[in-house]
Amino acid sequence: MKSTYTLLSRVLVFPRPGILKNVWTILCFLLALLPLRAQEFFEVPTKYNCTYTGVLEEELYSFESTPPVPGIVHQILLATGSERNFELVQCNVESVAAILSNGKRYLLYSQDFYLKLPQNERAVAYGLLAHEIGHHVNEHTFDPAFREKEELEADFFMGYALSKVEGIAQRHAAIDIPRKQSYAYQTDQGARRLAIHNGWERSNQHVQVQENMAYESGANATDIHLPYFPWPPPQLFQRHTLSEQLYKNARSLGDVNTKLRQALQANGYEQRSYFQVPNGFAIVTQLEQFKPDGSPKSGANRWKDYPVQENFEGVWDYLKSLVMSTPGNFRIFVFVVTDQPYGQSSRRVAKQEAVAWLSNGLNRLPPKIAEMPINNEHYLDVLVYEFEAPPSTKLCQQKWPAVLNAQTHLQKAGISKSLGF
């Protein structure tokens, strides 16, 4: 049997009348007979994932990685100073996706998606990959219970990355990405744009000299990539000093951080963020809903940002809730380690800004800060910001006077006992 290539050569060299108009059809047919590019079944559990657009296919296939995506990923990691902790895989996804599977991380991308992007969409090309890289860099779990928090953290990283890579000079190009690209999750677009904006601004903050930041006096000050907590802190918090002389129980800021992290972890505060304060650091916890006595609400209700009714113990509790509905009480803990005295700023903090602290900070204390020694002036404070949401509107606003003092909050949350200060 003559090969299709021999047949094609005869058609092209000795065309019969009228055959030229069919050449394109024949070419398409013959190209379809050629072997497809190598592909392999990508057999990886995909339960824990973030896919930027669409949904993951039930059957995934991997292909040999080809430009330009590997180069873009390299540029993002280099520009942000991030270590690669994932495997890059060209796959049959709609655009890009991040997966955590049995402790191993994957970044999937569609070659077709990137080849079809217009050349003037450089911010989109880099931004979508940066978002998924942000999930891995922050070691996200992709747990649905923390979906919104992790998505905003990934957007924050996206904004930071886009401000650092070459060729994306304007901030609005980054902030417009949520408007241009459909998104697979119901995260508020305004909150996403704000997270991207804050990430972009973070790179500017790193090179600003802060007179009240003791770190800035060192030669390596701009290498400490830790965002600044609003300083002095916004007003109307309950404050309590947990330890006035940290040096008796710790030798470095990292020692204090270890105790704080273990105490928070033991009491369910798995979502927290780090910030820089004068000659120290701050840890911010996730917005939490608590009962009137200060103890956390149970289960998933604990982390919902709108009023929820706990399980009814009887018909009377149910009827009482219909007649005398109670507002939702919320709080955020801010643990401050510093050797400097401070007061309160003149402004209050809105719930949206306070919640954004979690996504604007880092997920761990940078080594260069953790290694800094503690002196005999370092102390540990806790600030408690309370918010209240009436059942009628469910809109959270800062609560003042507060329902409880800081000591009661810590005791009921179980933190005081775990800390041991």
Residue, then its C-alpha position, 0 to 999 in steps of 0.5 A: m500500500k502506498s503511503t499517505y505521504t507518497l499519495l500527497s506528493r503525487v497530488l501536489v506535483f501532478p494535480r488534475p483539473g479541479i483538485l487544487k480546491n481540495v488540497w486544503t481538505i486533503l491536508c487537514f485529513l492527512l494531518a489528522l492521521l499523524p501521531l498525536r503529541a505524546q501524552e500520559f494519563f495523569e493519575v493523581p488525586t485532585k480533591y484538594n485543588c484550586t483551578y483558576t477557571g472552570v473545573l478539573e476534568e475527570e481524566l487528566y493527561s500530562f504532556e511534555s512541558t513546552p515554552p513559554v510557561p516554564g520560563i514565566v514560572h522561573q521569572i516569577l520565582l526569581a522575582t519574588g525570591s520564592e523557592r519552588n516546592f511544586e512540580l510543573v505539569q502541562c495538562n488538559v486543564e482549562s487555564v491553570a490549577a494548583i493541586l496538593s496530593n498526598g503531600k506533593r504539590y503540582l502546578l498544572y497549566s494549559q499550553d493552548f490557553y497561553l498560546k491563545l492569549p493576546q500579546n497585550e495580556r502579559a499581566v494575565a499570563y503572569g498573574l494566573l500562574a502567580h496566583e497558583i504559585g502563591h498557593h504553593v508558596n504559602e503551603h495552602t491546604f485547599d480546605p474548603a473551610f479556608r477557601e476565601k482566606e487562601e484565595l485572597e492570600a494567593d491574590f496578594f502574592m499575585g499582586y506582589a509578583l506582578s509588581k516585581v516582574e519586568g514588563i508590567a509597570q502599571r498596577h491597574a493591569a494587575i487589579d483588573i485581572p479578576r474582572k477580565q478572567s472568570y473565576a471558579y470560586q465565589t470570592d468577592q471581586g472587590a476583596r480580590r482586587l484589594a488583595i492584589h492591590n495590597g500585594w502590589e503595594r507590599s513591594n513598595q513598602h519593602v524599600q521604604v525607610q521606616e524611622n520607627m522600625a529598628y530593622e531598617s538600621g541594618a544593612n540587610a533591612t530591605d531583605i526582610h520581606l515582612p509587611y508592616f502591621p498598622w502602627p500604632p495599632p488602630q484604636l478600640f482594642q482590649r489590651h493585656t500584657l502576657s509577659e513583661q520580660l520575655y528574655k527570662n523564657a526566650r533568647s530570640l524572637g523565634d523562641v517566642n514565636t514557637k511558643l505562640r504558634q504552638a499555643l494557637q495551633a493547640n486551640g484550633y487557630e491554624q490560620r494566622s499571619y505575621f507582620q513587622v512591628p518596631n523591633g519585633f513582630a505581630i501575629v494576627t488570627q482569623l476572624e472568629q465567632f464566639k459565644p457570650d461567655g467568650s468560648p468559641k462557637s463549635g464546628a464550622n460556625r466558629w469561622k463564619d463571618y455572619p451570625v449563626q445559631e448554635n444547636f438548639e437544646g430544646v423547643w424552648d431554646y428554638l422559640k426563644s431564638l425566634v423572639m429574642s434573636t442575639p447578635g453575632n460576636f466576633r474577635i481577632f487576636v493580635f499578639v505583639v512582641t516588641d521592646q517599644p512603648y506604643g499607643q493607639s492611632s486615631r482611627r478605627v478599623a473596619k471589619q473588612e480591613a481587619v479580616a484582610w490582615l490575615s491575607n496580607g501578612l506572611n504565613r511564617l516568621p522570616p528566619k532573619i527576624a526569628e534569629m534576632p535576639i531578645n533584650n530585657e525590654h521585650y514584652l508580649d501583648v495581646l490586642v483583642y478587636e471585637f466586632e458585632a453583627p446584628p441579626s437584622t443586617k448581619l453586617c459586622q462592625q467594631k464593638w465598643p465598649a467590648v463585651l469581654n476583657a482581653q484576659t477573659h477572651l484568652q482564658k475562654a479561647g484556651i490560649s492562656k493555659s497553653l502559653g504558660f507565660 
